[in-house]
Amino acid sequence: MISADKGKRLWKKRFSGRITLKPLVTEETTAVTALGSAELAILNLGDGKVVNQIFLEDENFLLGSPFLTEKFLVLATSKGVYTFSNSDEKGHCNLISGKEIEP
């Protein structure tokens, strides 16, 4: 991650493959994957630490950039479209940030 004001490297994260898809960026996090990968990593923008991860089953991989609706994280995969709730069953925890939200 590079700072916007001075161009200085804030943190660095290594992945198993080259990041080729457009990451999903929110105010505090980013969801990153590599084309053909079966893993989506959600990172804190401030320090690069993993906040959450999504792993797809065997012989399935991501085909496009993830996107976020008000209630769902949506992933296009080789086996179809997958949606993940952006909160727990009570509507309390945001999947992307891990922070408590109002139901």
C-alpha positions as CSV (number, residue, x, y, z in Angstrom):
1,M,0.0,0.0,0.0
2,I,1.3,3.4,-1.0
3,S,0.4,6.6,0.8
4,A,-1.5,9.1,-1.3
5,D,0.2,12.2,0.0
6,K,4.0,11.2,-0.2
7,G,4.0,8.0,-2.2
8,K,5.7,6.2,0.6
9,R,5.2,2.4,1.1
10,L,2.9,1.9,4.1
11,W,2.9,-1.9,4.0
12,K,3.5,-4.9,1.7
13,K,1.7,-8.2,1.4
14,R,2.8,-11.2,-0.6
15,F,0.3,-13.5,-2.4
16,S,0.7,-16.8,-4.1
17,G,-0.1,-15.3,-7.5
18,R,-0.1,-11.9,-9.2
19,I,-3.0,-9.6,-8.3
20,T,-4.7,-9.2,-11.6
21,L,-8.3,-8.3,-10.7
22,K,-9.5,-5.0,-9.6
23,P,-9.7,-5.1,-5.7
24,L,-12.8,-4.1,-3.9
25,V,-11.9,-1.1,-1.8
26,T,-14.0,0.3,1.1
27,E,-13.2,3.0,3.6
28,E,-11.1,0.8,5.8
29,T,-10.5,-2.5,3.9
30,T,-9.7,-4.0,0.6
31,A,-10.8,-7.4,-0.8
32,V,-8.0,-8.8,-3.0
33,T,-7.6,-11.9,-5.2
34,A,-5.7,-13.1,-8.1
35,L,-7.3,-14.3,-11.4
36,G,-7.8,-18.0,-11.2
37,S,-7.4,-18.1,-7.4
38,A,-9.8,-19.9,-5.0
39,E,-9.1,-17.4,-2.2
40,L,-10.3,-13.9,-1.5
41,A,-8.4,-12.0,1.2
42,I,-9.9,-9.0,3.0
43,L,-7.1,-6.7,4.3
44,N,-7.1,-3.7,6.6
45,L,-5.9,-0.7,4.5
46,G,-4.1,0.8,7.5
47,D,-1.7,-2.1,8.3
48,G,-2.3,-4.8,5.6
49,K,-3.3,-7.4,8.1
50,V,-5.9,-10.0,7.1
51,V,-9.4,-9.2,8.5
52,N,-11.2,-12.1,6.8
53,Q,-10.7,-14.7,4.1
54,I,-13.0,-16.7,1.8
55,F,-11.9,-20.0,0.4
56,L,-13.8,-21.7,-2.5
57,E,-14.1,-25.4,-2.8
58,D,-11.8,-27.6,-5.0
59,E,-11.8,-27.0,-8.7
60,N,-13.5,-23.6,-8.3
61,F,-11.9,-20.3,-8.9
62,L,-12.7,-16.6,-9.1
63,L,-13.3,-15.2,-12.5
64,G,-13.9,-11.5,-11.9
65,S,-13.6,-8.7,-9.3
66,P,-15.7,-9.0,-6.2
67,F,-18.4,-6.4,-5.6
68,L,-20.4,-5.3,-2.6
69,T,-24.1,-4.5,-2.3
70,E,-25.8,-3.2,0.8
71,K,-26.3,-6.7,2.1
72,F,-24.1,-9.1,0.1
73,L,-20.5,-9.6,-1.2
74,V,-20.8,-11.1,-4.7
75,L,-18.2,-13.3,-6.4
76,A,-18.2,-14.6,-10.0
77,T,-16.6,-18.0,-10.0
78,S,-16.1,-20.9,-12.5
79,K,-19.0,-22.7,-10.9
80,G,-21.4,-19.7,-10.9
81,V,-22.2,-16.6,-8.8
82,Y,-21.7,-16.8,-5.1
83,T,-23.1,-14.4,-2.6
84,F,-22.0,-14.0,1.0
85,S,-24.0,-12.1,3.6
86,N,-22.4,-8.9,4.6
87,S,-23.5,-9.5,8.2
88,D,-24.1,-12.4,10.6
89,E,-27.6,-13.9,11.0
90,K,-28.5,-11.1,13.4
91,G,-27.1,-8.4,11.1
92,H,-24.4,-7.4,13.5
93,C,-20.9,-8.0,12.0
94,N,-19.8,-6.5,8.6
95,L,-18.0,-9.2,6.5
96,I,-15.7,-6.7,5.0
97,S,-14.6,-4.6,8.0
98,G,-15.4,-7.0,10.9
99,K,-17.0,-4.1,12.7
100,E,-20.3,-4.1,14.5
101,I,-23.1,-2.6,12.4
102,E,-26.7,-1.8,13.2
103,P,-29.2,-4.4,12.0
